[in-house]
Amino acid sequence: MPLVRVDIHDGLAPLRPDMSEAIHGALVEAWGMPADDLFQIFQVHQPGDLFFSRTFPDADRSDIVFVQILAFTGYTPQQKQQGAELVADRLAALGIKRDDILIALHENGDGDWLAPAKER
């Protein structure tokens, strides 16, 4: 059950539904997760709220799209890389420059995902 957080500048706000679909579809395809496993948070920021290097590492950034993915541990390095590549490809297809995309994957394990008991 990945939890995806996306931080963007307000100029990209109209693309949120398409970005959501692009990111989710990439993870479903690359990681084989269920299509209804959708948990995302989009945070829109004003200019000056997000600070980033325009050049590190070997980048030519004009903006930044931070994609943070919190996922249950167990995906192989190849699956993680494939997921990141597909996310970048699909965001690029929306007109977002690949250099402007930064993806951070965080993993956790058993006992770290909690939900209230089902209603009875």
Backbone bond lengths (Angstrom), bond angles and torsions (degrees), N, CA, C in turn:
res aa  C-N    CA-C-N  psi(-1)  N-CA   C-N-CA  omega(-1)  CA-C   N-CA-C  phi
1 M - - - 1.449 - - 1.517 108.48 -
2 P 1.310 117.35 84.54 1.464 117.64 176.71 1.524 111.78 -68.52
3 L 1.306 115.16 144.05 1.452 123.06 169.59 1.516 105.43 -111.79
4 V 1.322 116.73 119.84 1.456 121.76 -175.72 1.516 109.22 -109.99
5 R 1.317 115.40 129.32 1.463 121.55 175.52 1.519 107.23 -117.73
6 V 1.332 116.09 131.01 1.457 121.77 -179.01 1.527 108.29 -124.62
7 D 1.322 116.01 122.76 1.460 122.10 176.78 1.523 108.43 -109.80
8 I 1.338 115.46 125.18 1.463 121.47 -176.16 1.527 109.75 -138.10
9 H 1.326 115.45 160.90 1.467 120.07 170.59 1.525 109.16 -78.89
10 D 1.314 116.62 157.93 1.461 121.76 -173.16 1.530 114.16 -60.83
11 G 1.320 118.71 -21.93 1.455 120.61 178.29 1.519 113.71 -64.06
12 L 1.332 116.71 -24.04 1.463 120.98 179.33 1.533 112.89 -94.60
13 A 1.316 117.74 -1.91 1.467 121.34 -176.18 1.528 113.46 -52.58
14 P 1.334 120.07 -40.38 1.470 118.65 179.53 1.531 113.93 -63.23
15 L 1.330 117.72 -18.87 1.464 121.38 -179.08 1.527 113.46 -86.85
16 R 1.320 118.49 0.03 1.467 120.36 -175.00 1.529 114.18 -53.43
17 P 1.325 120.58 -47.77 1.474 118.28 179.47 1.535 112.25 -60.73
18 D 1.320 116.94 -41.91 1.467 120.21 179.52 1.528 111.38 -69.24
19 M 1.321 116.97 -37.90 1.466 120.71 177.28 1.525 109.88 -64.59
20 S 1.322 116.36 -42.55 1.461 120.88 178.62 1.519 110.50 -57.97
21 E 1.315 115.99 -48.86 1.465 120.73 -179.93 1.528 111.34 -63.16
22 A 1.323 117.16 -41.21 1.468 121.31 -179.64 1.525 111.36 -62.87
23 I 1.320 116.64 -47.70 1.465 121.06 -178.75 1.523 110.17 -65.86
24 H 1.314 116.44 -47.91 1.463 120.28 -177.91 1.526 111.23 -62.64
25 G 1.317 116.60 -46.58 1.461 120.31 179.82 1.516 112.39 -60.31
26 A 1.325 116.87 -38.11 1.467 120.99 178.71 1.524 110.72 -64.33
27 L 1.314 117.50 -42.61 1.461 120.46 -179.25 1.524 111.75 -71.11
28 V 1.312 116.88 -37.43 1.468 119.97 176.21 1.526 109.17 -61.06
29 E 1.325 116.48 -46.23 1.461 120.24 -178.19 1.528 112.11 -68.21
30 A 1.315 117.26 -48.43 1.465 120.40 -174.14 1.520 113.32 -76.15
31 W 1.313 117.20 -34.90 1.460 120.58 -173.90 1.510 112.83 -103.37
32 G 1.328 117.59 -8.30 1.452 120.09 179.90 1.518 113.73 67.97
33 M 1.324 117.12 25.72 1.461 119.90 -179.44 1.528 110.16 -81.99
34 P 1.319 117.76 157.20 1.460 120.67 -179.32 1.533 111.28 -61.85
35 A 1.317 116.05 143.35 1.464 120.91 -178.08 1.529 112.53 -64.24
36 D 1.340 117.85 -25.29 1.465 119.15 -179.60 1.530 112.85 -90.34
37 D 1.325 117.27 8.64 1.470 122.73 177.59 1.533 108.12 -88.72
38 L 1.324 115.47 72.22 1.460 122.28 -173.79 1.522 110.43 -118.08
39 F 1.336 115.90 111.42 1.465 122.51 177.17 1.522 107.30 -141.63
40 Q 1.336 116.24 108.91 1.458 121.23 -175.76 1.523 110.30 -138.78
41 I 1.326 114.35 149.63 1.463 121.99 174.88 1.523 106.66 -128.97
42 F 1.325 116.99 123.86 1.457 121.63 173.58 1.521 108.59 -107.90
43 Q 1.310 116.06 130.57 1.463 121.53 176.78 1.527 107.47 -120.85
44 V 1.313 115.55 123.00 1.461 121.82 -179.52 1.520 108.55 -99.38
45 H 1.327 115.00 133.21 1.468 121.52 -175.61 1.522 110.88 -120.26
46 Q 1.297 115.28 150.79 1.458 121.94 174.51 1.529 109.32 -80.35
47 P 1.335 117.93 157.67 1.466 119.88 175.61 1.534 109.82 -53.97
48 G 1.304 115.39 136.46 1.458 120.87 -179.21 1.513 113.86 94.35
49 D 1.342 118.05 -9.25 1.463 121.24 179.33 1.527 112.64 -82.60
50 L 1.317 117.12 -28.24 1.466 121.43 -177.45 1.526 109.10 -110.03
51 F 1.307 115.31 127.61 1.460 120.78 179.48 1.524 108.21 -110.80
52 F 1.338 116.33 138.26 1.463 120.14 -175.80 1.520 109.63 -161.38
53 S 1.323 114.39 154.12 1.454 120.42 174.18 1.518 108.96 -76.70
54 R 1.279 116.57 134.72 1.466 120.28 178.06 1.526 111.75 -82.54
55 T 1.344 116.82 -10.14 1.466 119.16 -173.62 1.520 115.46 -127.33
56 F 1.325 120.15 -16.65 1.470 121.29 -174.36 1.509 111.36 -88.85
57 P 1.303 121.88 139.73 1.461 126.47 -22.22 1.533 109.82 -90.38
58 D 1.265 117.07 119.76 1.473 123.30 -179.79 1.517 112.28 54.57
59 A 1.316 117.31 43.20 1.464 122.12 -177.89 1.530 110.04 -113.17
60 D 1.311 114.93 164.62 1.462 123.41 174.71 1.526 106.40 -132.53
61 R 1.350 115.17 76.06 1.462 120.95 -174.68 1.525 111.90 -87.10
62 S 1.327 114.00 140.42 1.460 120.46 170.31 1.532 110.05 -113.10
63 D 1.326 116.16 -13.65 1.464 123.28 -179.98 1.531 106.51 -157.30
64 I 1.322 116.87 -176.76 1.464 120.26 178.77 1.528 109.70 -141.09
65 V 1.306 114.81 139.73 1.463 122.95 170.98 1.523 105.08 -126.20
66 F 1.331 115.83 106.83 1.458 120.73 178.35 1.527 108.37 -87.99
67 V 1.337 116.78 123.70 1.460 122.10 176.58 1.521 106.48 -119.00
68 Q 1.329 116.32 111.94 1.460 121.50 177.93 1.518 108.31 -108.42
69 I 1.328 115.43 126.98 1.457 120.70 -178.42 1.524 108.50 -118.95
70 L 1.318 116.08 118.73 1.457 122.24 174.19 1.522 106.66 -102.37
71 A 1.338 116.52 117.15 1.460 120.66 -173.73 1.518 110.62 -134.84
72 F 1.315 114.38 155.45 1.458 120.86 174.33 1.523 108.93 -65.81
73 T 1.305 116.79 135.90 1.456 121.16 -179.56 1.530 110.28 -62.06
74 G 1.317 116.67 149.73 1.452 119.63 177.59 1.516 114.26 135.33
75 Y 1.315 117.46 -12.70 1.452 119.17 176.31 1.525 109.23 -78.09
76 T 1.307 116.59 140.80 1.462 120.59 179.45 1.520 109.66 -72.78
77 P 1.339 117.10 159.49 1.472 118.95 175.37 1.534 111.95 -55.89
78 Q 1.327 116.79 -35.17 1.465 120.05 179.16 1.531 110.94 -66.97
79 Q 1.328 117.25 -42.29 1.466 120.67 178.13 1.520 110.40 -63.49
80 K 1.315 116.64 -42.95 1.466 120.28 179.38 1.519 110.64 -61.19
81 Q 1.328 116.67 -46.48 1.461 120.69 -179.93 1.524 110.91 -64.32
82 Q 1.327 116.96 -43.27 1.464 120.51 178.87 1.531 110.34 -61.22
83 G 1.319 116.84 -41.85 1.464 120.34 178.05 1.520 111.70 -61.87
84 A 1.324 116.50 -44.95 1.463 120.55 179.36 1.528 111.05 -62.96
85 E 1.320 116.65 -42.39 1.469 120.44 179.18 1.523 110.92 -62.79
86 L 1.331 116.73 -44.31 1.464 119.81 179.46 1.525 111.99 -65.75
87 V 1.336 117.42 -39.42 1.464 120.26 176.21 1.529 109.13 -59.80
88 A 1.318 117.28 -49.01 1.472 120.68 -179.75 1.521 111.02 -62.06
89 D 1.323 117.88 -43.64 1.465 121.14 179.49 1.519 111.22 -59.61
90 R 1.327 116.32 -45.29 1.468 119.93 -175.40 1.526 112.16 -73.62
91 L 1.336 117.10 -33.16 1.464 118.97 173.89 1.527 110.28 -69.70
92 A 1.319 116.93 -37.72 1.467 120.77 177.45 1.530 110.34 -62.68
93 A 1.319 116.96 -35.95 1.466 120.69 178.24 1.528 111.67 -63.84
94 L 1.336 116.57 -19.99 1.470 121.26 176.69 1.523 111.80 -88.13
95 G 1.338 116.50 -0.46 1.455 120.46 179.73 1.517 114.55 98.70
96 I 1.318 117.82 7.70 1.463 121.69 177.89 1.525 107.88 -89.25
97 K 1.301 116.14 124.63 1.458 121.05 -177.89 1.533 110.53 -63.69
98 R 1.339 116.45 132.41 1.471 120.56 -178.48 1.532 111.88 -55.49
99 D 1.326 117.23 -37.94 1.461 119.82 179.46 1.524 112.18 -64.67
100 D 1.327 117.69 -19.49 1.466 121.59 -178.98 1.525 112.91 -86.50
101 I 1.325 117.31 -1.66 1.470 122.18 -176.23 1.525 109.63 -102.69
102 L 1.319 116.77 127.06 1.459 122.10 175.33 1.521 107.99 -126.78
103 I 1.327 116.15 121.00 1.463 121.91 -176.42 1.520 109.26 -112.05
104 A 1.327 116.36 129.25 1.464 122.05 175.96 1.520 108.28 -122.18
105 L 1.314 116.18 125.28 1.460 121.80 179.66 1.527 108.81 -107.32
106 H 1.312 115.24 128.97 1.457 122.40 176.30 1.521 106.75 -119.92
107 E 1.322 116.74 138.86 1.464 120.58 -179.74 1.527 110.42 -119.11
108 N 1.324 114.71 149.82 1.451 120.76 172.14 1.520 108.44 -142.31
109 G 1.320 116.89 177.42 1.463 119.32 -171.74 1.513 114.29 -129.59
110 D 1.333 114.43 -157.73 1.456 121.82 -179.03 1.527 111.10 -52.74
111 G 1.295 115.53 137.54 1.460 120.85 177.15 1.507 114.47 84.26
112 D 1.341 117.99 -4.75 1.462 120.74 -177.92 1.525 113.12 -94.58
113 W 1.326 117.38 -10.97 1.460 122.12 176.08 1.529 107.38 -109.05
114 L 1.295 116.92 120.40 1.464 120.73 -175.90 1.528 109.43 -126.51
115 A 1.298 115.91 142.22 1.462 121.70 176.54 1.519 107.88 -145.45
116 P 1.333 116.77 148.17 1.459 118.84 178.79 1.519 109.95 -65.56
117 A 1.314 115.06 156.50 1.468 120.67 177.85 1.521 109.88 -62.28
118 K 1.318 115.68 152.11 1.459 120.74 177.94 1.508 109.72 -63.56
119 E 1.343 114.76 150.16 1.467 119.32 176.68 1.511 109.44 -66.28
120 R 1.299 114.62 147.66 1.473 119.52 -178.46 1.482 111.17 -110.05
